[in-house]
Amino acid sequence: MVRVVLSTNNLGRLRSNHGISEPVGLSPFHIADTPADISALLLAAFADPVDFTVFSVPKRLALLADHDEYTTIFGMSKSAVSRIATPLKQGAVPFVSYEPQQPL
């Protein structure tokens, strides 16, 4: 059983607007198809004090966010990660490091 202890007001509101009535803890998945929906989902997730993971299909990117620490972007290529990292850096998001690495 999963129990969400932290507030998910922003995610809850976004999910409610999309007709999802279950609390995030009982139904923790949300699919976003358009750039506007993806942007809204990320803004809501970052605004709430929760850890979350985003997987993109078919692009093979993953974003792991810890609510009180760091967000890590994984990709199959340097260019895939750069397409995400560059706009964030230009938007004044602080970066601890940006070191492309080969997969293990």
VEXTORPA-556235 format. One record per residue: x, z, y of N, C-alpha, C in turn; residue in one letter. Coordinates in pm, whole numbers. Atoms other than C-alpha are relative to their C-alpha. Layout:
% residues N
- X:Z:Y:X:Z:Y:X:Z:Y:A
...
END
This chain:
% residues 104
- 84:0:-117:0:0:0:89:0:124:M
- -72:7:-126:125:-86:348:-85:67:107:V
- 72:-66:-108:32:131:642:77:-22:130:R
- -63:20:-130:108:31:1000:-24:125:84:V
- 12:-123:-77:180:343:1202:6:-30:148:V
- -17:35:-140:279:177:1528:-117:-83:51:L
- 109:75:-62:32:21:1769:22:-150:-9:S
- -5:147:4:-46:-348:1725:-110:-58:89:T
- 108:43:-90:-278:-393:2023:5:-149:31:N
- -11:142:-38:-144:-735:2125:-24:-92:-118:N
- 25:81:119:-134:-876:1773:-145:11:-43:L
- 141:-18:36:-476:-728:1703:-92:-83:87:G
- 82:80:-92:-623:-894:2012:13:-149:-31:R
- -22:142:32:-465:-1230:1925:-72:-38:-129:L
- 65:27:128:-590:-1209:1566:-152:1:15:R
- 143:-6:-23:-936:-1109:1682:-50:-128:66:S
- 36:126:-67:-944:-1414:1910:-2:-118:-96:N
- -2:105:101:-873:-1624:1599:-92:32:-118:H
- 99:-31:103:-1152:-1462:1396:52:83:-116:G
- -54:-85:106:-930:-1231:1189:-35:144:34:I
- 49:-134:-32:-1099:-892:1173:80:111:-69:S
- -76:-102:70:-869:-710:927:116:50:86:E
- -116:-52:-71:-606:-478:1076:129:-64:-52:P
- -127:61:37:-249:-607:1071:56:61:-129:V
- -53:-67:119:-156:-347:807:-66:-43:-130:G
- 70:44:120:-417:-480:563:14:-150:-24:L
- -15:145:9:-365:-850:634:110:-42:97:S
- -111:15:-95:-17:-890:785:45:-143:27:P
- -43:138:-18:-4:-1271:786:-83:-70:107:F
- 70:80:-100:-92:-1509:1066:71:-135:6:H
- -57:134:-4:-39:-1886:1070:-28:-62:136:I
- 13:69:-128:25:-2072:1394:48:-143:-19:A
- -31:141:24:25:-2452:1395:50:-75:122:D
- -37:76:-119:66:-2568:1754:104:76:81:T
- -97:-71:-84:342:-2490:2005:-65:112:83:P
- 68:-102:-79:89:-2300:2219:-35:122:-85:A
- 33:-110:90:-27:-2092:1921:125:77:-42:D
- -127:-65:39:332:-2021:1815:50:86:115:I
- -44:-74:-118:421:-1914:2168:-84:127:19:S
- 89:-115:-16:118:-1684:2191:27:105:-108:A
- -28:-92:110:195:-1531:1850:132:74:23:L
- -129:-65:-25:560:-1464:1938:-9:97:117:L
- 16:-90:-113:466:-1314:2275:-73:128:-41:L
- 75:-118:45:213:-1082:2110:86:86:-92:A
- -83:-76:95:454:-982:1832:112:74:72:A
- -108:-66:-75:741:-909:2073:-54:111:90:F
- 58:-100:-90:505:-709:2298:-40:128:-73:A
- 38:-117:79:405:-472:2015:125:62:-64:D
- -116:-67:60:644:-211:1866:1:-14:-152:P
- 0:24:145:657:-371:1521:118:-89:-39:V
- -97:92:58:914:-539:1301:-79:-120:-52:D
- 71:116:52:821:-894:1210:98:-108:-40:F
- -77:114:48:947:-1206:1039:-81:-125:24:T
- 64:130:-22:868:-1566:1131:74:-103:-84:V
- -56:112:75:924:-1859:896:-61:-128:52:F
- 54:129:-44:891:-2216:1015:-3:-96:-118:S
- 15:100:105:772:-2496:792:-19:-133:69:V
- -100:15:107:922:-2747:723:143:21:49:P
- -131:0:-64:1218:-2674:954:103:96:-58:K
- -95:-92:61:1384:-2400:745:71:89:102:R
- -49:-100:-95:1425:-2149:1025:-68:132:-31:L
- 60:-133:13:1368:-1776:1005:43:84:118:A
- -27:-90:-111:1346:-1521:1283:-38:139:-49:L
- 24:-138:42:1378:-1151:1197:13:89:122:L
- -2:-85:-119:1289:-903:1471:-25:145:-38:A
- 14:-144:19:1339:-528:1459:-50:55:133:D
- 66:-42:-124:1114:-356:1714:89:79:96:H
- -82:-80:-92:1389:-133:1853:147:-40:0:D
- -141:39:2:1707:-328:1795:18:-146:37:E
- -39:137:-27:1785:-697:1761:-91:-100:-70:Y
- 67:111:65:1632:-1031:1674:108:-94:-50:T
- -98:89:60:1827:-1255:1439:-68:-131:-36:T
- 53:133:31:1770:-1630:1404:89:-61:-107:I
- -72:67:109:1870:-1800:1079:-48:-143:-9:F
- 37:141:17:1877:-2175:1025:95:-69:-95:G
- -82:76:95:2012:-2433:787:108:-82:69:M
- -102:76:-72:2214:-2602:1062:23:63:136:S
- -33:-51:-133:2386:-2516:1388:-97:-56:104:K
- 91:60:-98:2160:-2758:1577:-139:63:-6:S
- 131:-65:12:1844:-2593:1440:-2:134:73:A
- -8:-130:-67:1956:-2252:1563:18:-20:151:V
- -23:27:-142:2076:-2397:1895:-128:-37:73:S
- 127:36:-64:1729:-2542:1964:-81:123:35:R
- 70:-126:-30:1598:-2185:1957:83:84:98:I
- -86:-89:-78:1897:-2001:2106:21:-47:144:A
- -31:50:-135:1964:-2226:2407:-109:34:101:T
- 103:-38:-99:1623:-2182:2579:-7:151:22:P
- 2:-145:-17:1640:-1807:2514:111:45:93:L
- -113:-35:-86:1983:-1783:2672:-26:-43:144:K
- 32:49:-134:1866:-1991:2969:-110:83:65:Q
- 107:-85:-50:1567:-1757:3004:44:143:22:G
- -58:-132:-29:1797:-1459:3057:-23:102:-110:A
- 7:-92:112:1750:-1309:2711:144:43:-31:V
- -137:-43:26:2059:-1093:2652:41:-29:-145:P
- -54:32:131:2273:-1207:2360:116:93:-32:F
- -112:-81:46:2499:-975:2163:111:-93:-47:V
- -95:101:44:2667:-1268:1993:-77:-123:-45:S
- 59:125:49:2600:-1625:1900:111:-70:-75:Y
- -107:53:84:2827:-1717:1614:-60:-78:-116:E
- 46:79:114:2720:-2006:1394:88:29:-121:P
- -76:-28:122:2821:-1927:1037:-51:-88:-112:Q
- 36:78:118:2823:-2122:715:-82:88:-93:Q
- 78:-79:98:2566:-2012:454:92:52:-108:P
- -78:-61:110:2696:-1784:181:-19:-74:-127:L
END
